[in-house]
Amino acid sequence: MLHGAAEVIFEDFNRTFQEGELWWNMCWEPHAYRFTGKRNFVLAINIDVEQLGSCSPFSGCNWLAPFVASPEERYCPETDRERRYILHTGKELYHLYRHQESNWRIACWLLIHQLLLYAINRMEWTELDGTMERESANSFSRIRQALNRVWTSEARPPTLTEAAKMCSLSPSRFSELFRRTMGVSYGKFAIRVRMSNAAKDLMSERFTLEEIAEKWGFFDSAHFCHSFKKFYRVSPSQFVSRKNP
């Protein structure tokens, strides 16, 4: 938040973020937010996680940590000094993007890594140990094929057995690596992706509830509506109505 405030809702997590604060989420995490300030300015940064720390010595850090910790454990500035740092970094990234001077993409990438490292060093996540940092990049590469399939799937994501087979792993080994790397079970990851994609179909207004439910593997429209409200805290019809208030 560069200016104003926004309330973020993610499953049971709810928080209003003020100027100089920030939130993290993976692309597969259904969440909602609404502005609560009178004048709001948000800088949104989309990161290709496969490219994080792609050169030495960057690969020795668990760059996914700010995203895969539980929502309440994800870093958010707590002091005025930290908020000033976040604001300064956000404005600098925005300035680089607007003016696009020589090597601006490289400068942005370095700033993003610096921001991530700043957050990681201030997290109190108990799973952030040395072993996990050393193994994070390798573990991510081993499950990447399944991740790519889930992210790009136009229908229900592959089952756990199918996903493990894609990565040439046993289901138990795949589950272990997946939870360690992504901070969530494969099953929960898959349902979040399904809900996120179903929400996109709702927003397009090209499908009926029955069609969306069938496409994304729900028993029927009632089951879909119940699951949708659990994630977004509003019904599908309320969700769509917010598009055109």
Residue pairs with C-beta under 8 A, 6 or more apart in sequence:
1 17
1 18
1 19
1 20
1 21
1 22
1 40
1 41
1 42
2 19
2 41
2 42
2 43
2 87
2 90
2 91
2 94
3 19
3 37
3 39
3 40
3 41
4 19
4 35
4 36
4 37
4 38
4 39
4 40
4 41
4 42
5 16
5 17
5 18
5 19
5 35
5 36
5 37
5 40
6 16
6 17
6 33
6 34
6 35
6 36
6 37
6 40
6 42
7 14
7 15
7 16
7 17
7 33
7 34
7 36
8 14
8 15
8 16
8 17
8 23
8 31
8 32
8 33
9 31
9 32
9 33
9 232
9 233
10 25
10 29
10 30
10 31
10 32
10 71
11 71
11 230
11 231
13 70
13 71
13 72
15 23
15 76
16 36
17 23
17 76
19 83
19 87
20 77
20 82
20 83
20 84
20 86
20 87
21 76
21 77
21 83
21 86
22 76
22 77
22 86
22 90
23 74
23 76
24 66
24 67
24 74
24 75
24 119
25 31
25 67
26 49
26 67
26 68
26 182
27 46
27 151
27 196
28 150
28 151
28 189
28 192
28 193
28 196
29 192
29 196
30 192
30 195
30 196
30 199
30 231
30 232
32 232
32 233
32 234
32 239
43 90
43 93
43 94
45 93
45 112
47 112
49 63
49 64
49 67
49 140
50 140
50 144
52 58
52 63
52 64
52 113
52 116
53 59
53 60
53 61
53 63
53 113
53 137
58 113
59 137
60 133
60 134
61 117
61 120
61 133
61 136
62 120
62 128
62 132
62 133
62 136
63 113
63 116
63 120
63 136
64 136
64 140
64 181
64 182
64 183
65 119
65 120
65 123
65 125
65 128
66 74
66 75
66 116
66 119
66 120
66 123
67 74
67 183
68 181
68 182
68 183
68 184
69 123
69 125
69 127
69 183
70 183
73 123
73 124
73 125
74 123
75 119
75 120
75 122
75 123
77 83
77 85
77 86
82 122
85 118
86 115
89 111
89 114
89 115
92 111
93 108
93 111
93 112
96 104
96 107
96 108
96 111
97 104
97 108
120 128
127 183
132 180
135 180
136 181
139 177
139 180
139 181
140 181
142 167
142 169
142 177
143 167
143 174
143 177
143 178
143 181
143 182
145 166
145 167
146 158
146 163
146 164
146 166
146 167
146 174
146 178
146 186
149 157
149 158
149 163
149 166
150 157
150 158
150 163
150 189
150 190
150 193
151 193
153 193
153 197
155 215
155 216
155 217
156 194
156 215
156 216
156 217
157 163
157 190
157 193
157 194
158 166
160 171
160 174
160 175
160 186
160 187
161 171
163 174
163 186
164 170
164 171
164 173
164 174
164 175
167 174
169 177
174 186
175 185
175 186
178 185
178 186
178 189
179 185
179 186
182 189
184 192
191 227
192 231
194 216
194 217
195 216
195 227
195 228
195 231
195 232
197 216
198 212
198 215
198 216
198 224
198 228
199 228
199 232
199 239
201 207
201 212
201 215
201 216
202 212
202 236
202 239
202 240
203 239
203 240
203 243
205 240
207 215
208 221
209 221
209 224
209 225
209 236
210 220
210 221
212 221
212 224
213 219
213 220
213 221
213 223
213 224
216 224
218 224
218 227
224 236
225 235
225 236
228 235
228 236
228 239
229 235
229 236
232 239
234 242
